[in-house]
């Protein structure tokens, strides 16, 4: 994997070679070099390792995705800001089943760095809502769930959002308190 700046330098060198080919009269070679440089520009904005990790996750191969993501040792220097967000987003998805605290920090960092697609942002907020709900922070969970529902314009997460809302409603059944309050001893003392 190349550093993000090296990809731009390589693209610049290839474009310079294309210009040289155009001046030499080799139009076909120049066009080919321009197309080749576009690959490096594309890989600047869409990191190849993250694309391969997404493909692994699509096949439900969490170990394979983790192996690909572990190849990125320093995401700040290797990735642009949005790709850093996806780096943390993918890590959050993978650890959400085993370590909720780490998943929460990963999803929050992914949201702060930014995600390109609205449904990815909705998925991150839905996961954060589930984590907040399991930690008994119901107001935060409700707010995150509402944000996720707004972002899910295509209805991809409609069933998951509905299921989460149903779970939240079931848990909001008020606890019944018997008597006027206080313990039985305190009530006996009051009656004396």
Secondary structure, DSSP 8 states (H G I E B T S, - for coil): ---HHHHHHHHHHHHHHHHHHHHTT-HHHHHHHHHHHHHHHHHHHS-HHHHHHHHHHHTT-HHHHHHHHHT-S-HHHHS-HHHHHHHHHHHHHHHTTT-HHHHHHHHHHHHHH--SSHHHHHHHHHHHHHHHHHTT-HHHHHHHHHHHHHH-TT-TTHHHHHHHHHHHHHHT------SSSS-HHHHHHHH-
